[in-house]
Amino acid sequence: MTPILPPFPHSRLRRLRRTPALRDLAQENRLSVKDLIWPIFITDVAGADVEVPSMPGVFRHTLEGAVRAAEGAARLGIPAICLFPYTDPAVKTEGCEEAWNPENITNRVIRAIKAAVPEIAIMTDIALDPYNANGHDGLVRDGEIINDETVECLVRMAIAQADAGADILGPSDMMDGRIGAMRAALEASGHRDVTILSYAAKYASGFYGPFRDAVGASGALKGDKKTYQMNPANADEAIRLVARDLAEGADMVMVKPGMPYLDICRRVKDQFGVPTYAYQVSGEYAMAMAAVQNGWLDHDQIMMESLMSFRRAGCDGVLTYFAPKAAKLLANL
Ligand SMILES: NCc1[nH]cc(CCC(=O)O)c1CC(=O)O
């Protein structure tokens, strides 16, 4: 695009910024409540809903609390909720068997929300870390995260979640070949319409710390995730990963974290034109809230500005812990 710009004073770019009405007319991107996916933490460990210390305003919900959260989200018009389990350390094993237990907390919450709030889409997380004694997303043998056997576990997990009624499966593990394996298993088990939102370009990021506290994986994790998550220095590799996951049967793709990777969002959207999402992760939320609590930044303004940045970068939507607060603001509640 080549802008046609007559010389000053014929061109005065401030004309279109003069009044709110003119600014509205000239606005290029919009944020709607329909662009939001709300990640929530669930647990059957504690009795009451407890706040995550590094994420002010974010709670670990009991099953009943999760149903109430889903009802609230649906009332606000939020189209989807995404479940992340905090599991009792006692059920974590090296083999991660709890991950595909039909009665695990995720699968019970899926069924409870489906019964109470059928209109909200339920997204899940597919990775072994909440169930793994060593905190990794995959099975560990001799200090290595083993790919192919992990994929078999992930497929079991995916089918258990689809059986429970999940609408959107979110593989966040970064193993090779998992999307194709899941898609084949979903087709074979009659789950033809279950969608996959692949965490296609997921970076080995320092911004996940508060999340690992929230799901109780920090204490367990030995080492880092650099042999499966991406090097933050890479961008072409993100394009290869997105191409690969789409070719294997992903319906939608995600870039994660969000704000430090807006360049990747833009490239993915331009190159593939598929439904593209960003995850504004726990560390981004914690960082914003810490500054707000210090009185250094304005909560509502930075929340809306950061969410708009994803739309401007080409994202169709964003997973954000701000979802209910942003939804209320968008509805002027
Ligand atoms: N499967 C792990 C997973 N799924 C979502 C997040 C991070 C989300 C966030 O930080 O908000 C992580 C953390 C990690 O990879 O260690």
The ligand as a Gaussian input file, in Angstrom:
#p B3LYP/6-31G(d) Opt

LIG

0 1
 N        1.491000     -26.945000      28.955000
 C        1.951000     -25.942000      29.713000
 C        1.325000     -24.616000      29.554000
 N        0.087000     -24.365000      29.028000
 C       -0.129000     -22.992000      29.132000
 C        1.012000     -22.423000      29.702000
 C        1.285000     -20.988000      30.034000
 C        0.119000     -20.077000      30.150000
 C        0.403000     -18.827000      30.879000
 O        1.557000     -18.529000      31.270000
 O       -0.558000     -18.081000      31.102000
 C        1.927000     -23.434000      29.960000
 C        3.223000     -23.197000      30.623000
 C        4.415000     -23.854000      30.135000
 O        4.564000     -24.177000      28.961000
 O        5.285000     -24.067000      30.981000

